């Protein structure tokens, strides 16, 4: 079974799930497609499980467009994937990528 972990700022009634860091939105290393994928992922609740085919379909992306953006997000540590075997993956979504932020600003969720 696929699983997902989100590492991002704490969310509560004053900071809804759609709150997305300008750090991500203004990261000039990323393509607009990569920023769109991360924005979509971060707009979901911490218990959202990532399925790449769903993201490709929602974004109307070709395999090449998606693959290039996904690799870019992995390169800059916005997304980390861990192969759990038998075709199952654990995906870690990190709102700040490889940019270092204080640990107390992050929350983890999912399983």
N, C-alpha and C positions, 0 to 999 in steps of 0.2 A: 504494500500500500504506500502511495506517495504521501509525504508529509512536508510541511512548510513551517519555518520559524521566521518571525518578523523581528528585526532589531530596529527600533525607532523610538521617538519621543513618546512619553506616556500619553494616553488618550483618556479623556473623561468628558463629562457633559460640556465643559468649557472649551475643549479642543476636539472637535469632531474628527472622524476618520479621514475626511477629505483634506485635512491640514497636511500640506506637503512642503518640505524644507526648500528654501531658495537655494541652499547649497546644491541640491540635486538639479533644480530647474535651471540654474545658471552655470552648471559645470560644462565648460566649453569643450571638454574632451569627448563629450557624448553627442551622438546624433539626435535629431529631433525624434526619430523613431525609438531610440533607446530611452529617451526621457519620457516619451508617451507610454512605453511599456512599464517603466517604473512608476509613473503616475497612476496607471491603472492598478498595478499591484498594491500600491500604498493606499488606494482608495477603498480597499477591502478590509474587512474585519480580520483580527489576528488568527481566526480559525479558518480562513480561506485556504484551500489547498490548490496549488498551482498545477495546471495542466497546460503544457505549451501549445497543444493543438487548439485549445479554447482561446488562448491569447491571440494566436495567428488568425483565427476566424473572426474574432471580435475586431481586431485591428485591420482586417482585410489585407494582411501582409503575405507576400510571397515567401516561400521557404528561404530564399536568399536574403531578403530584407530582414526576416525574423532572425535568421542565423547570425548575420553580421551584427545586429543590435544586441543579441543575447551574448555573443562573444565579447563585445565591447563592455557590457555590464559586468561580465565575469572578470575581464582584464582589470577593471577599476574597482573590483570587490563589492559592487552593489549587489551582485548575485553570486552565491557559492552553491555548488551542487555536490552532493555526497551520494555515491552509488551504494544503495542498500542491498543490491543483488536482486535477481529475478525480475529485472525490468523496473524496479522501484527506486525512487530517488527521494532524498531529503534536500529541500531547497531552502537556503537561508537568504532572506531579503534584508539588506542592510541599507537603511535610508541615507547614510553618509558615505557609503563606499569606503575607499581607502583613506579618506580624510579622517583624521583622528578627532574624536569628540570625547568629552568626559563620560565615563561609564554610567554615571548616575542619570544621564539624560536619556538612556535607552530603556526600553521595556522589551521583554521577550514574550512571545505568545505562540500558540499553536502547539503541536506535538511532534 
